[in-house]
Amino acid sequence: MLYSTITPAQKRIDLRAMLTPGAARQFPGTFTPLSAPLIEQKGFDGIYISGAVLANELGLPDIGLTTLSEVAQRAGQIARATNLPALVDADTGFGEPMNVARSVQELEDAGLAGCHIEDQFNPKRCGHLDGKNLVDLQTATQRVAAAARGRRDENFLIMARTDLRAVEGLDAAIDRAKALVDAGADAIFPEAMKDLSEFAAVCEAVDVPVLANMTEFGKSPLFTRSELAETGVAMVIYPVTSLRTAMGAIERTLDVLAAEGSQQGAVDQMMTRARLYELVDYEGYNAFDTGIFNFDVPDAHGTKH
């Protein structure tokens, strides 16, 4: 009830403790606080908050149009809804190195366990699109160094993402990953790897945890958790899975409603009222203050209790 029972500081400690080589910790993506406790209840390791998804939720493409305040506010709302650590996509850091440092502090204040900063320049592109433009090595390392210097909690995870693989090849991406670690990155996010051998090569090259991005319709095949674990990957994210699933279901239900004049044909695919009430813990609030929450909560069959 009333959000997480674990402090942001403890979540950061938990995140660092779980990111060991080969652990392949699963972090499903979410765009709404309501699904964060659902991810937790299903036994996953953490929450991932994608910049692309936050932009899409606002009806925008993933080209760097969202602001720090928008991302920090929504990410904070999601992080508060679960005891799991949440990693957020901070894009290019929302500006120059000084802005990157401030971004990290805003995300700390919002209760996030960590963030990743990438080496594209604005207007940025989704990591699995062609035609990306990257900043030079000095700018990329300055961003990471500013992020590390700006944090106040030493356990706040600074992850560096590099998109160099798709532009200059794997060797160049590995060289940059090493430089980003030297600049202060606690973990590496190598975007758009082509196969398992490339993930293994990155894991072998750096002495920090490595993330694998398993996004649908992207450059990387959808490898299983066990396959990625064998390469040495420490964390696996599924950034847009929840959004694509939700939007697909909404579209199908709207088609039924338009075609049949009623949503009845789609009801069996919906989350029940009882399950929704369970997810937001109506019973807990009811027990906490019966002067305010003095109603009966229906069970799965509609029976009040």
LOFIDREN-888526 format. One record per residue: x, y, z of N, C-alpha, C in turn; residue in three letters. Coordinates in steps of 0.1 Angstrom, whole numbers, plus 5000, padded with zeros to 4 digits. Example, Ala and Ser with C-alpha at 12.3 -4.5 7.8 and 13.67 -1.06 7.14 Angstrom:
residues 2
513249435078512349555078513249675078Ala512849785071513749895071512950005079Ser
end
This chain:
residues 305
500849885000500050005000500950135000Met500450234994501150364993502550344988Leu502650274976503950254969504950164976Tyr506250184972507250094977507550094992Ser507849984997508249975011509849975013Thr510549975001511949975001512450114997Ile513450175003513950305000514750294987Thr514750414980515650424967517050384970Pro517650414981518950384984519150234985Ala518250164991518350014992518149954978Gln517250004970517049954956518349964948Lys519150074950520350094943521449984948Arg521449954960522349854965521949714960Ile520549694959520049564954520449554939Asp520349654932520649654917522049614915Leu522949684922524449654920524749504924Arg524049464935524349324940523949214930Ala522849244922522349144913523049134900Met523749244896524349254883525749184882Leu525649054882526948974881526948914867Thr528148884862528348824849527548694848Pro526748684837526048564835524648554842Gly524348654850523148644858521948664849Ala522148744838521048774828519748814835Ala519848904845518648954852517649014842Arg516348974844515349024835514649144840Gln514649254831514049374835512949414824Phe511749364825510749404816510449554816Pro510149614804509849754803508449784807Gly508249904812506849944815506750094812Thr505550144810505350284807504350344817Phe503850254826502850294836503050244850Thr502850314860503050264874502150144877Pro500950134870500050014873500749884870Leu501549874859502149744856503349714864Ser503949814871505149784878504949684889Ala503849694897503649584907503349444901Pro502749454889502449324882503749264878Leu504749334873506049284870506749224882Ile506549294893507149244906506449114910Glu505149104909504448984913504748864905Gln505148884892505548774883506948724886Lys507648784895508948734899510148784891Gly509948894884511148954876512049024886Phe513249064880514349114888514249264890Asp513749334880513749484880512849534870Gly512749664869511949744860512849824850Ile512449824838513149914828512250014823Tyr512650144822511850254817512550314805Ile511950284793512550324780512150464776Ser513150534772512850674767511950674754Gly512150574746511250554734509850534738Ala509650454748508250424753507650544759Val508450624768507850744774507450844763Leu508250854753507950944741506750894734Ala506650764731505550714724504250724732Asn504350714745503150734754502550874752Glu503450974750503051104748502651134733Leu502651034725502351044711503451104703Gly504651084707505851144700506751034695Leu507551054685508550954681509750974690Pro510650864689511850864698512950934691Asp512851074691513851154684514351264694Ile514351244707514851334716513951454719Gly512651434718511651544720511251554735Leu511351454743510951454757511951534765Thr511551594776512351674784512751594797Thr513751644804514251584816513051584826Leu512351694828511251694838510151584834Ser509851574822508851474818509351324821Glu510551304818511151164820511251144835Val511751234843512051224857510651204864Ala509651274860508351264867507751124865Gln507651084852507050964849507850844855Arg509150844853510050744858509850734873Ala509750844880509650844895508350784899Gly507250814891505950754894505950604893Gln506750554883506850404881507650344892Ile508850404895509750354905509150344919Ala508250434922507650434935506550324937Arg506150264925505050174926505550024928Ala506850004930507349874931508549874941Thr508849754947510049734955511249694946Asn511049674933512149644924512949764920Leu514249744918515049864913514549894898Pro514650024895514250064882515350134875Ala515650094863516650154854515950244844Leu516350364842515750454832516650494821Val516050514810516750564798516850714799Asp518050764800518250914801518650974787Ala518550894777518850944763520350994763Asp520551114758521851174757522151264769Thr521351254780521651324792520951464792Gly520151494782519351614781520251744780Phe521351734774522151854772523651824773Gly524351934776525851924777526251864790Glu527551844793527951764805527351824818Pro527251954819526652004831525151964833Met524451964821523051914821522951774825Asn523951694820523951554823524051524838Val524951604845525151594859523851634866Ala523151734862521851774868520851664865Arg520851604853519851494850520051384860Ser521251344863521451234872520951264886Val521051394890520551424903519051434904Gln518451474893516951474892516451324893Glu517151234886516751094886516951034899Leu518051074906518251024920517051064928Glu516751194928515651254936514351184933Asp514151134920512951074916512850924921Ala513950874927513950744932514350634923Gly515050664912515550564903516750494909Leu517050374904518250304909519450324900Ala519150374887520250394878519650444865Gly520650484856520150534843521250504833Cys520950514820521950504810522050624801His523250654797523550774789524150724776Ile523650774764524150724752525050824744Glu525650764733526650844726526150894712Asp524850914711524250974699524251124701Gln524051204691523751344692522351374687Phe521751484691520451514688520351584674Asn519251554666518151464670518551314669Pro518351254681518751114682517751024675Lys518150894673517250794667517150674676Arg516050604674515950474681517150394677Cys517750314687518950244685518950134675Gly517750094670517649994660517150044647His517350174645517150234632518450274625Leu518450284612519650314605519850464604Asp521050514600521350654599521650724611Gly522050654622522450724634523750804633Lys523750914640524950994641525450994655Asn526750974657527350954670528251074673Leu528351114686529351214690530751154690Val531751234691533051184691533351124705Asp534551064706534850994718534951084730Leu535551204728535751294739534351344745Gln533451374736532051414741531451294748Thr531551174742530851064749531451034763Ala532751044764533351014777533051134787Thr532951254782532651374790531251354796Gln530351304789528951284794528951184805Arg529651074804529750974814530451024826Val531551094824532351144836531451244843Ala530651324836529851424843528751354851Ala528151244845527151174852527651114865Ala528851054864529450994876529851104886Ala530251214882530651314891529451384897Arg528351384890527151454895526351374905Gly526451244905525651174914526051194929Arg525151184938525451204952525351064959Arg524650974954524650834960525550754951Asp526650704957527650634950527150504944Glu525950454949525350334944524450354932Asn524150484929523350504917524050464905Phe523550374897524250304886524250394874Leu525550424869525750494857526050394846Ile525150374837525450284826525650374813Met526650324805526950394793526450314781Ala525650374772525250304760526050354748Arg526450254740527150294727526350234716Thr526150314706525450274693526550254682Asp527750254685528850254675528850124667Leu528350014672528349884664527649904651Arg526549964650525849984637526450074627Ala527350164633528050264624529450224620Val530250174629531650154626532050004629Glu531149924634531449784636531749744651Gly531949614653532049564667533349614673Leu534449604667535649644673535649784678Asp535149874670535050014674534150034686Ala533049954686532149964697532749914710Ala533549804709534249754721535349854726Ile536049914716537050024721536350134728Asp535150174723534450284729533950244743Arg533450124744532950064757534050074767Ala535250034763536350034773536650184777Lys536650274768536850414771535750464781Ala534550424778533450474787533550414801Leu534050294802534350234816535450314822Val536450354815537550434821537050564825Asp536050624818535450754822534550744834Ala534150624838533350614851532150534849Gly531850474838530650394836530750264845Ala529650244852529450124860529050004853Asp528450024841527949914833527949964818Ala527849864809527849894795526549844788Ile526049924779524849884771525349894756Phe525749784750526149784736524849754728Pro524449864720523249854713523349784699Glu522349714696522149644682523249544679Ala523549454689524449344686523749244676Met524549184668524049104657523748954661Lys524648904670524548764674525148744688Asp525048624693525548594707527048614708Leu527748584697529248604698529548744700Ser528748834695529148984698528849014712Glu527748964718527548994732528748934740Phe529148814737530248744744531548834743Ala531748884731532948964729532949084738Ala531849154739531749274747531949234762Val531249134766531449084780532849044784Cys533548994774534948954776535849074777Glu535449184770536349294769536249394780Ala535149394788535049494799534849424812Val535249494822535149434836533949484844Asp532949524837531649574843530449504837Val529349504844528149434839527749484825Pro527249394817526849424803525349394801Val524649484795523149474792522949424778Leu521849344777521449304764520049354761Ala519849424750518549474747517749384738Asn516649324743515849224735514549294731Met514649384722513449454717512949384704Thr511649384703511049314691511349404678Glu511449334667511549404654512849484653Phe513849444661515149524660516249444653Gly517449494655518649434649519149304655Lys518849294668519249174676518149064676Ser518448944673517448834674516948824689Pro515848764691515248754705515848634711Leu517048644717517648534724516948504737Phe517048384742516548344755517448394766Thr516848394778517648434789518848344791Arg518648214790519748124792520848144781Ser520448164769521448194758522348314761Glu521648424766522448544769523248524782Leu522748444791523548414803524848354800Ala524848264790526048194786527148284780Glu526748394775527648494769528248584780Thr527648584792528148664803527348784806Gly526248804799525348914801524848924815Val524749044821524349054835522849094835Ala522349174825520949224826520349214812Met519149184811518349174798517149264800Val516949364790515849444790514849414779Ile513549434781512549414771511749544770Tyr512349644764511849784766510449814761Pro510049764750508849804744507749694744Val508049584750507249464750505849494756Thr505849564768504549594774503749694766Ser504349794761503649894753503049824740Leu503849744733503349684721502249584724Arg502349514735501249424739500049494742Thr500149604750498949684754498249744742Ala499049804733498449874722497849774712Met498449664711497849554702496549514708Gly496449494721495149454727494149564726Ala494549694728493549804726493049804712Ile493949794702493449804688492549684685Glu492849564689491949454687490549474693Arg490549524705489249544712488449654705Thr489149764701488449864693487849814680Leu488549714674488049654662486749574665Asp486749504676485549424680484449524683Val484649634690483649724693483049794681Leu483949824671483449894659482649794650Ala483149664650482449564641481149514647Ala481149494660479949424667479049524674Glu479449644676478649734684478749714699Gly479549624704479749594718481149544720Ser481649564732482949504735482849364741Gln481649304741481449174747482349064742Gln482649064729483448964723484948974727Gly485349084734486749094738486849094753Ala485749074760485749084775486648974781Val486648854775487348744781488848764780Asp489348864772490748894771491149004780Gln490249064787490549174796490949134810Met491649214817491949194831490549224839Met490249134847488949144855489049264864Thr487849304868487749414879488449364892Arg488149244895488749184908490249184907Ala490849144896492349144894492849284895Arg492249374888492649514888492649574903Leu491549544910491449584924492549524932Tyr492849404929493949334937495349404934Glu495549434921496749494917496949634924Leu495949714926496049844932495849834947Val495649714952495549684967494349754974Asp493149744968491949804974491849754988Tyr492049624990491849565003492749625014Glu494049655010494949715019494549855023Gly494049935014493550065017492350065025Tyr491449965022490249945030490549915045Asn491549825047491849795060492549905067Ala493249985060494050105066493050205071Phe492050235064491150345068489750315063Asp488950245071487650205068486650325067Thr487150445073486350565072486250625058Gly487250585050487350635037486950525027Ile487650405029487450295020486550195027Phe485250215026484250135033483350055024Asn483950015013483149935003483649795002Phe482849714996483249574994483949554981Asp485049474981485749454969485349324962Val484949324950484449194943485549104941Pro485248974941486248874938486148844923Asp486848744918486948714904485548684898Ala484648644906483348604901482248714903His482748824908481848944910481148944923Gly481548844932480948834945481648934954Thr480849014962481449114971481849044984Lys482949094989483349035002484049145010His
end
